[in-house]
Amino acid sequence: MTSTEALPSRLLGVVDRIPPSLGLLSGPDQGQVSLPVRLAWSGPTEFDVTDPRQRLTLYCLLLDCGQRDDIVRYVNATLLRRDWPRICRLTTRRLTRLWERRLPELAAH
């Protein structure tokens, strides 16, 4: 790649990473989550999902970088619905719109 070529969009393929149903999200609603280095390579790898700030950081990271299996494993549907308005303020609108198109019940908040 030359210096004049554009980098590919980080949203490329994001729709394929979004689970088709909130019911598939089986992440914990309490306790610690330890992310693998491939997801948390420059920052904390441990997150307490009972701490709202840590959970928001975790969920924004997973929505942005996680694969579908990661999202299903680490994100809790109830907590995601509760946190969605704050997540929408912390991440790009383009990303949250893609999630809301795939999972319209998130947009209802």
Wavefront OBJ file of the C-alpha trace (Angstrom):
o trace
v 0.000 0.000 0.000
v 1.324 3.428 -0.904
v 0.908 6.520 1.218
v -1.800 7.816 -1.137
v -4.064 4.768 -0.812
v -6.928 5.022 1.642
v -7.117 2.600 4.512
v -10.106 0.269 4.412
v -13.063 1.313 6.553
v -13.055 -0.192 10.018
v -16.769 -0.757 9.455
v -16.031 -3.182 6.640
v -17.701 -6.467 7.562
v -19.239 -5.136 10.771
v -22.756 -6.300 9.832
v -21.507 -9.893 9.654
v -20.160 -9.551 13.203
v -23.491 -8.433 14.691
v -25.478 -11.370 16.100
v -28.897 -11.792 14.473
v -30.662 -11.689 17.865
v -30.099 -10.139 21.269
v -31.137 -13.494 22.705
v -27.818 -14.939 21.562
v -25.811 -12.586 23.799
v -24.773 -14.744 26.728
v -22.196 -12.544 28.436
v -22.031 -12.280 32.212
v -24.102 -9.769 34.172
v -21.556 -9.653 37.004
v -17.922 -10.414 37.666
v -14.754 -10.076 35.650
v -14.246 -10.511 31.925
v -10.740 -11.223 30.654
v -10.269 -10.406 26.992
v -7.653 -12.087 24.849
v -4.726 -9.922 23.731
v -6.012 -9.899 20.124
v -8.920 -7.734 21.371
v -7.252 -5.722 24.119
v -3.741 -5.305 22.816
v -3.176 -1.743 24.050
v -4.899 -1.241 27.342
v -6.662 -3.143 30.065
v -7.580 -6.764 29.433
v -9.709 -7.202 32.582
v -13.114 -5.580 32.962
v -15.597 -5.716 35.841
v -19.044 -5.812 34.209
v -20.692 -4.588 37.417
v -18.761 -1.312 37.073
v -20.660 0.815 34.515
v -17.546 2.616 33.223
v -15.567 -0.569 32.739
v -18.564 -2.254 31.108
v -19.046 0.632 28.676
v -15.373 0.485 27.741
v -15.647 -3.280 27.260
v -18.817 -3.114 25.171
v -17.579 -0.274 22.958
v -14.367 -2.213 22.345
v -16.278 -5.383 21.471
v -18.765 -3.627 19.176
v -15.897 -1.944 17.388
v -13.344 -4.773 17.206
v -14.906 -8.031 18.337
v -15.929 -10.904 16.129
v -19.447 -12.329 16.440
v -18.276 -15.116 18.779
v -16.585 -12.541 21.045
v -19.717 -10.405 21.197
v -21.936 -13.402 21.966
v -19.547 -14.599 24.664
v -18.817 -11.325 26.467
v -21.868 -9.045 25.971
v -24.968 -9.454 28.124
v -28.225 -8.588 26.301
v -29.910 -6.970 29.314
v -26.888 -4.814 30.116
v -26.420 -3.877 26.457
v -30.040 -2.674 26.241
v -29.633 -0.693 29.450
v -26.344 0.853 28.334
v -27.298 1.459 24.692
v -28.058 5.211 25.043
v -24.619 5.768 26.599
v -22.902 3.511 24.054
v -24.486 5.605 21.295
v -22.811 8.697 22.730
v -19.416 6.993 23.046
v -19.012 5.351 19.649
v -19.591 6.362 16.051
v -23.125 6.934 14.875
v -22.446 4.856 11.764
v -21.636 1.832 13.913
v -24.651 2.211 16.198
v -26.970 2.650 13.190
v -25.746 -0.662 11.774
v -26.448 -2.354 15.100
v -29.897 -0.761 15.326
v -30.795 -1.868 11.800
v -29.836 -5.438 12.663
v -31.363 -5.349 16.165
v -34.249 -2.837 16.052
v -35.083 -3.360 19.731
v -31.926 -1.375 20.573
v -33.222 1.654 18.684
v -36.398 1.655 20.786
v -34.503 3.166 23.728
l 1 2 3 4 5 6 7 8 9 10 11 12 13 14 15 16 17 18 19 20 21 22 23 24 25 26 27 28 29 30 31 32 33 34 35 36 37 38 39 40 41 42 43 44 45 46 47 48 49 50 51 52 53 54 55 56 57 58 59 60 61 62 63 64 65 66 67 68 69 70 71 72 73 74 75 76 77 78 79 80 81 82 83 84 85 86 87 88 89 90 91 92 93 94 95 96 97 98 99 100 101 102 103 104 105 106 107 108 109
